[in-house]
Amino acid sequence: MSSFNFAKAKKSAAKIIADFGAPATVIKKGETGGFDAEGNAKAAQPDVVINGTATVITNFKTEEVDGEKILHGDGWVFFDSVDEPEIGMSITLNGYTWRIVNMPALISPSGDLIWRKLHLRR
């Protein structure tokens, strides 16, 4: 039985990102402030911006589309950044804005991030 080679997986992911990645920005829109339903003042919140590198968007395989978690038209990218995005943030790729609906990641037993994927939906 062989064990999984996390160092090799990290090197492969880094090569894919270097070869097929481009600068990309993930954004969580802020709020302009105002008042809540009870009339209490709400402070304005700026946009949260995460700069990183995203690979080209890849469609899920037909057999992966289950109509619930993965829908027809969903895609995914590898995304490399210092900060971790959140589900619900958006990214614009090839002129289309996508929303992050899931973020599977491979993490080594020592806690090292090997790769992060963004599951995207328009």
N, C-alpha and C positions, 0 to 999 in steps of 0.2 A: 504494500500500500504506500503510495507516495503522498507527501503533504503538499498543500497549496503553497506556491512560491509567491508571496506577497511582494517581494522586491522586484521580481520579474513582471508582475502585473502592474506595479506602479510605473516601471520603466516603459512598458507597452502603452499605458494610458498617456504618459507624458509625451511619447512620440506621436501618438494619434492627435493629441491636442496641438503639438508643435507643427505637425504637417497639415492639419485640416482646420485648425482653429483661427479665429479672428477676434479682435477686440469686441466685447459685448458688454452691455449694461443692463442690469436687473434693477427694476424700480418698484418701490412701494409708494404710491401717491400719498402725499400728506393731506392734511385737512386745513381748510381756511379759517377754522375757528367758528365763533358764533355762539349760539345758545342751544342747549339740549331741550328735550321735551318739557322739562320742569322749569325752564327759564334760566337755568344756571349757565354762566359763561363757560365756554370751552376755549382753551388756548389753541392757537394755530400750531400745527405740526408740519415741519418741513418734509419734503420727499426724502425717502431713504434710498440712496443710490449705491449699488455695489458694482464696481468695475471688475471685469475679469476677461476670460477667454472662453468662447463657446465654439464647439465644432459645428459642422454643417448639420442641419436638422435631418433626422433619420426617421422614416415611418416605421411604426411597429409592424411586425410580421402579421399576416392575416390570421394565423392561428393564435396570436397573442391578444387579438381584439375580442373581448368578451361582452361588450355592450354595457358594462357596468363600470369597472375600474379603468379599462382601456376602451376608448371609443374609436370608431372609424374616423380618420383625420387627425388623431393624436400623433405626436412625434416626440422625439427625445434628442437631447444633446449632452455631450460631456461638457461640464462647466467647471473651470478652474478659477478660484478667487481666494483672496485672503479671508474675507468674511463669508459666512454662510447665508445664502438666500433663505427666504421663507415661502411656504406654500401660500399662493394667492398673489405673489409678486408677479410682475410682467416683464417680458423681454421682447424686443423687436428684432426679428430676423427676416431677411429677404423682403422687407417692406410690410410684413405682417406682424401684428402684436399677438403674442401668445401669453397665456397665464400658466403659472406653475401649479400643477395639481398633485405632484408627488416628487420626491427627491431621493431615490434609492442611492445608497452609497456603499462602497466597499471599504471597510475599516479593518486594519490588522488587529490581531489580539493585543498588541502593545498600544493601540489607540491611534495609529498613524493612518490618515486619510489616504487611501490608494486612488480612488476616483469618486466623483459625484456626477450623477446624471440628473438632468431636469426633465421630468415628464411634462410635456407641454400640450395645451389645448387652446384653440382659437375660440 
